[in-house]
Amino acid sequence: MLTLGLETSCDETSAAVVENGFKIRSNIISSSLFKHQPFGGVVPEIASRHSLEQVDFVFEQALKQAGVKPADLDLVAVTAGPGLIGSLLVGVCFGKALSYRLKIPLMGVNHLEAHLSACFMVPESGAKRAAEFIGLLVSGGHTMITHHRRKKIEVLGETVDDAVGEAYDKVAKILGLGFPGGPVLDRLAKEGNPDAVAFTKPKQKNRFGFSYSGIKTAVLYHVQKARSRAGWNEQDEEQLRRDVAASFQRHAISWLVEKTMDAVQLKKAGHVAVGGGVSANSHLRARMAQETAAAGVKLWLSPLPLSGDNAAMIACRGWECFQSGKKSSLNLAANPNLKISA
């Protein structure tokens, strides 16, 4: 079964052809990130215009790379939300038109669920996901712990303010490192002292809740105080950046790992899946591998090429939903605030 995936939730425009929900025949991504960098963040209007300009191109390229024609497709899976409404509308309208034209089923996909499905798009999974697992979803706009069992998803906790990815971007901005902040902070952290700055762990009513607004503010105050010292020079600034990056990353990642493993113990789960853009972080991957191995738990990490927004994961999740008997109508609407289904 060939599924066409379409992803236009934010600054990426992507189309993919996936066979039986697992084998990637093509996965074409056109990013507008370079257009947003001068503004220090994603500009919704620019993102939606890029998707409108590129959606037909990535579709044609995905078919060409996969060696198939439109008539060979069996299912259209498209991101319905969450995301930027303008960008989402481009993909949803394109997907509905394609479904109507080819007379094949349409499946609206939750972008967040797809990030976790991507964790199982590896050869060892055999095109099957674990029957029960704890999911850690970490992306630019979302930080969430979920429990998956018998195809049902329970949200155990999520961030009440900044997501971890947003915190990385804001800390990088404070340090003058540009946008996006995740990759550059991850690299810089390897050169700094993770014990240089002690950040206070936020207190949350929800056992599995997160808050990253406080640590971002703590970084700001620490940096402002350091830079106000007499005789501050370029060498001091470089060391400050390395140490703050290392200390921030150590604390930010520790909170993710600790709460995920706490959820594993509570639910007695034997598997953990970590997906989303921040799942590419080297420290997170190392810590999760260490902790899950010690607990005798199987770890599923999103493959690095699939950690960011892409259409292959949308095709995978759409195929999973379709196989469970779900189907969307041509009345499918884009929903920027779409929640994970129970």
C-alpha positions as CSV (number, residue, x, y, z in Angstrom):
1,M,0.0,0.0,0.0
2,L,1.5,3.4,-1.0
3,T,0.7,6.4,1.1
4,L,1.4,9.9,0.1
5,G,2.3,12.0,3.1
6,L,2.0,15.9,3.1
7,E,3.5,18.0,5.9
8,T,3.1,21.8,6.0
9,S,2.6,22.6,9.7
10,C,5.3,25.2,10.0
11,D,8.5,26.2,8.2
12,E,9.0,22.9,6.3
13,T,7.0,21.9,3.2
14,S,7.3,18.1,2.6
15,A,5.9,15.3,0.6
16,A,6.8,11.6,0.9
17,V,5.8,8.2,-0.5
18,V,5.8,5.4,2.1
19,E,5.1,1.8,1.4
20,N,3.0,-0.1,4.0
21,G,3.6,2.7,6.6
22,F,7.2,1.8,7.0
23,K,9.4,1.7,3.9
24,I,10.3,5.2,2.8
25,R,10.3,5.4,-1.0
26,S,10.9,9.2,-1.0
27,N,10.9,12.0,1.5
28,I,11.3,15.5,0.0
29,I,11.7,18.5,2.3
30,S,11.8,22.2,1.3
31,S,12.7,24.3,4.3
32,S,12.0,28.0,4.7
33,L,14.3,28.3,7.7
34,F,16.8,30.5,5.9
35,K,14.0,33.0,5.3
36,H,13.2,33.3,9.0
37,Q,16.7,33.6,10.4
38,P,17.0,37.4,10.0
39,F,13.9,37.7,12.2
40,G,15.2,35.4,14.9
41,G,12.1,33.2,14.7
42,V,9.5,31.8,12.4
43,V,7.3,34.4,10.6
44,P,3.9,32.8,9.9
45,E,3.2,34.7,6.7
46,I,6.6,33.8,5.2
47,A,6.1,30.1,6.2
48,S,2.7,29.9,4.6
49,R,3.8,31.6,1.4
50,H,6.7,29.2,1.1
51,S,4.4,26.2,1.5
52,L,2.1,27.6,-1.2
53,E,5.0,28.0,-3.6
54,Q,6.7,24.7,-2.9
55,V,3.9,22.1,-2.2
56,D,3.4,21.1,-5.9
57,F,7.2,20.9,-6.4
58,V,7.8,18.6,-3.4
59,F,4.8,16.5,-4.5
60,E,6.2,16.0,-8.0
61,Q,9.7,15.3,-6.7
62,A,8.4,12.8,-4.2
63,L,6.6,10.8,-6.9
64,K,9.7,11.0,-9.2
65,Q,12.1,9.8,-6.5
66,A,9.7,7.0,-5.5
67,G,9.3,5.9,-9.2
68,V,5.5,6.1,-9.0
69,K,2.7,7.9,-10.7
70,P,-0.3,9.6,-9.0
71,A,-2.5,6.6,-10.0
72,D,-0.3,4.3,-8.0
73,L,-1.1,6.0,-4.7
74,D,-3.6,4.3,-2.3
75,L,-3.9,6.9,0.5
76,V,-3.3,10.6,1.1
77,A,-2.2,11.4,4.6
78,V,-1.9,15.1,5.5
79,T,-1.1,17.1,8.6
80,A,-4.3,18.6,9.9
81,G,-2.7,20.2,13.0
82,P,-1.4,21.5,15.2
83,G,0.7,24.2,13.6
84,L,0.4,27.6,11.8
85,I,-3.1,28.0,10.3
86,G,-1.9,29.4,7.0
87,S,0.7,26.7,6.4
88,L,-1.7,23.9,7.5
89,L,-4.4,25.2,5.0
90,V,-2.0,24.8,2.1
91,G,-1.4,21.1,2.9
92,V,-4.9,20.2,3.8
93,C,-6.4,21.9,0.6
94,F,-3.8,20.2,-1.6
95,G,-4.4,16.8,0.1
96,K,-8.2,17.0,-0.2
97,A,-7.9,18.0,-3.9
98,L,-5.6,15.1,-4.6
99,S,-7.8,12.7,-2.7
100,Y,-10.8,13.8,-4.7
101,R,-9.0,13.8,-8.1
102,L,-7.5,10.3,-7.5
103,K,-10.6,8.9,-5.7
104,I,-8.5,7.5,-2.9
105,P,-9.0,7.8,0.9
106,L,-7.9,10.8,2.9
107,M,-6.5,10.7,6.4
108,G,-5.9,13.8,8.5
109,V,-3.0,13.4,10.8
110,N,-2.0,14.9,14.2
111,H,1.5,16.2,13.7
112,L,2.5,15.4,17.3
113,E,1.4,11.8,17.1
114,A,3.4,11.5,13.9
115,H,6.6,12.5,15.6
116,L,6.3,9.5,17.9
117,S,5.4,7.2,15.0
118,A,8.6,8.2,13.3
119,C,10.5,6.4,16.2
120,F,9.4,3.1,14.8
121,M,10.4,3.7,11.2
122,V,13.6,1.7,11.6
123,P,14.4,-1.7,10.2
124,E,14.4,-3.4,13.6
125,S,10.7,-2.4,14.2
126,G,9.5,-4.6,11.4
127,A,6.9,-2.0,10.5
128,K,5.3,-2.5,13.9
129,R,5.3,-0.2,16.9
130,A,5.5,-1.4,20.5
131,A,2.1,-2.3,21.9
132,E,2.7,-0.1,25.0
133,F,5.2,2.6,25.5
134,I,6.0,5.9,27.1
135,G,6.4,8.7,24.6
136,L,8.5,11.8,25.1
137,L,7.6,14.4,22.6
138,V,10.1,17.3,22.4
139,S,9.8,19.9,19.6
140,G,10.1,23.6,19.1
141,G,6.5,24.2,20.3
142,H,5.7,21.1,22.4
143,T,7.1,19.2,25.4
144,M,4.9,16.3,26.5
145,I,4.9,12.9,28.1
146,T,2.4,10.4,26.8
147,H,1.4,6.8,27.6
148,H,0.4,4.6,24.6
149,R,-1.5,1.4,25.2
150,R,-3.8,-0.6,23.0
151,K,-3.8,2.2,20.4
152,K,-5.0,4.7,23.0
153,I,-3.0,7.7,24.0
154,E,-3.0,9.3,27.4
155,V,-1.3,12.6,27.9
156,L,0.4,12.4,31.3
157,G,1.9,15.9,31.3
158,E,3.0,18.8,29.2
159,T,4.6,22.2,29.4
160,V,2.6,25.0,31.0
161,D,4.7,27.7,29.2
162,D,7.8,27.5,27.1
163,A,8.5,24.2,25.4
164,V,12.1,22.9,25.7
165,G,12.8,23.8,22.1
166,E,11.6,27.3,22.6
167,A,13.8,27.6,25.7
168,Y,16.8,26.6,23.6
169,D,16.0,29.3,21.0
170,K,15.6,32.0,23.6
171,V,18.8,31.1,25.5
172,A,20.7,31.1,22.2
173,K,19.3,34.6,21.5
174,I,20.3,35.8,24.9
175,L,23.9,34.5,24.2
176,G,23.9,36.1,20.7
177,L,24.1,32.7,19.0
178,G,21.3,33.2,16.4
179,F,18.4,31.1,15.4
180,P,17.6,28.2,15.6
181,G,19.3,27.7,19.0
182,G,19.2,23.9,19.5
183,P,22.0,22.7,17.3
184,V,24.5,25.5,18.2
185,L,23.8,25.2,22.0
186,D,24.3,21.4,21.8
187,R,27.7,21.9,20.1
188,L,28.8,24.6,22.4
189,A,27.7,22.7,25.5
190,K,30.4,20.1,24.8
191,E,33.1,22.7,25.4
192,G,31.7,24.1,28.7
193,N,31.4,23.2,32.3
194,P,27.9,21.7,33.1
195,D,28.3,22.5,36.8
196,A,29.2,26.2,36.2
197,V,25.6,27.4,36.9
198,A,23.1,25.8,39.2
199,F,19.6,26.3,37.9
200,T,16.6,25.6,40.1
201,K,14.2,22.9,39.1
202,P,10.7,24.3,38.6
203,K,7.9,23.0,40.9
204,Q,4.9,21.6,39.0
205,K,1.5,20.5,40.4
206,N,1.4,17.9,37.7
207,R,4.0,15.2,38.4
208,F,4.8,15.0,34.7
209,G,4.3,18.7,33.9
210,F,7.1,20.9,32.6
211,S,8.0,24.6,32.7
212,Y,11.0,26.1,30.9
213,S,10.1,29.8,31.2
214,G,12.0,30.1,34.6
215,I,15.3,28.7,33.4
216,K,15.3,31.0,30.4
217,T,14.8,34.0,32.8
218,A,17.5,32.7,35.1
219,V,19.9,32.5,32.1
220,L,19.1,36.1,31.2
221,Y,19.8,37.4,34.7
222,H,23.0,35.4,35.0
223,V,24.3,36.6,31.7
224,Q,23.4,40.3,32.4
225,K,25.2,40.2,35.8
226,A,28.3,38.6,34.3
227,R,28.5,41.1,31.4
228,S,28.2,44.0,33.9
229,R,31.5,43.1,35.6
230,A,34.4,45.5,35.3
231,G,37.0,44.4,32.7
232,W,34.7,42.1,30.9
233,N,36.4,41.0,27.6
234,E,35.9,38.8,24.6
235,Q,37.5,35.7,26.3
236,D,35.2,36.1,29.2
237,E,32.2,36.2,26.8
238,E,33.3,33.0,25.0
239,Q,33.7,31.2,28.3
240,L,30.4,32.4,29.5
241,R,28.7,31.1,26.4
242,R,30.3,27.7,26.8
243,D,29.5,27.3,30.5
244,V,25.9,28.6,30.2
245,A,25.2,26.4,27.3
246,A,26.6,23.3,29.2
247,S,24.8,24.2,32.4
248,F,21.5,25.0,30.7
249,Q,21.6,21.8,28.6
250,R,22.4,19.6,31.6
251,H,19.4,20.9,33.6
252,A,16.9,21.1,30.7
253,I,17.7,17.6,29.6
254,S,17.8,16.1,33.1
255,W,14.2,17.2,33.7
256,L,13.1,15.5,30.5
257,V,14.9,12.3,31.3
258,E,13.9,12.1,35.0
259,K,10.2,12.6,34.3
260,T,10.2,10.2,31.4
261,M,11.7,7.4,33.6
262,D,9.3,8.3,36.4
263,A,6.5,7.7,33.9
264,V,8.1,4.4,32.9
265,Q,8.0,3.2,36.6
266,L,4.5,4.4,37.1
267,K,3.0,2.7,34.1
268,K,5.5,-0.3,34.2
269,A,6.2,0.2,30.5
270,G,8.9,-1.7,28.7
271,H,9.4,0.7,25.9
272,V,10.2,4.5,25.5
273,A,9.9,6.5,22.3
274,V,11.5,9.9,22.0
275,G,10.5,12.1,19.0
276,G,10.4,15.7,17.8
277,G,13.1,18.1,16.7
278,V,14.9,18.2,20.1
279,S,15.2,14.4,20.0
280,A,18.2,15.1,17.8
281,N,20.0,16.6,20.8
282,S,23.2,14.5,21.5
283,H,23.0,14.9,25.3
284,L,19.3,13.8,25.4
285,R,20.0,10.8,23.2
286,A,23.0,9.8,25.4
287,R,21.2,10.3,28.7
288,M,18.1,8.4,27.6
289,A,20.2,5.5,26.3
290,Q,22.0,5.4,29.6
291,E,18.9,5.5,31.8
292,T,16.7,3.1,29.7
293,A,19.6,0.6,29.6
294,A,20.0,0.7,33.4
295,A,16.2,0.1,33.8
296,G,16.1,-2.7,31.2
297,V,13.8,-0.7,29.0
298,K,13.8,-0.6,25.2
299,L,14.5,2.8,23.7
300,W,13.2,4.0,20.4
301,L,14.8,7.2,19.2
302,S,13.5,9.0,16.1
303,P,16.1,8.5,13.3
304,L,18.0,11.8,12.9
305,P,16.7,12.4,9.4
306,L,13.1,12.0,10.7
307,S,13.5,14.0,13.9
308,G,12.4,17.3,12.3
309,D,9.2,18.0,10.5
310,N,8.8,15.7,7.5
311,A,6.1,14.0,5.4
312,A,7.4,10.4,5.9
313,M,6.2,10.4,9.5
314,I,2.9,11.8,8.4
315,A,2.5,9.0,5.9
316,C,3.4,6.5,8.6
317,R,0.9,7.8,11.2
318,G,-1.8,8.2,8.5
319,W,-1.3,4.6,7.5
320,E,-1.6,3.5,11.1
321,C,-4.8,5.4,11.6
322,F,-6.3,4.1,8.3
323,Q,-5.4,0.5,9.3
324,S,-7.3,0.9,12.5
325,G,-10.4,1.8,10.6
326,K,-10.2,5.6,10.6
327,K,-10.8,7.8,7.6
328,S,-11.3,11.6,7.0
329,S,-13.9,13.1,4.8
330,L,-13.4,15.9,2.3
331,N,-14.8,18.2,5.0
332,L,-11.4,17.9,6.8
333,A,-10.4,21.2,8.3
334,A,-7.0,22.5,9.4
335,N,-6.9,22.9,13.2
336,P,-3.9,24.9,14.6
337,N,-4.8,23.7,18.2
338,L,-5.4,20.1,17.4
339,K,-4.9,17.9,20.5
340,I,-3.6,14.3,20.7
341,S,-6.5,11.9,20.5
342,A,-7.4,9.7,23.5
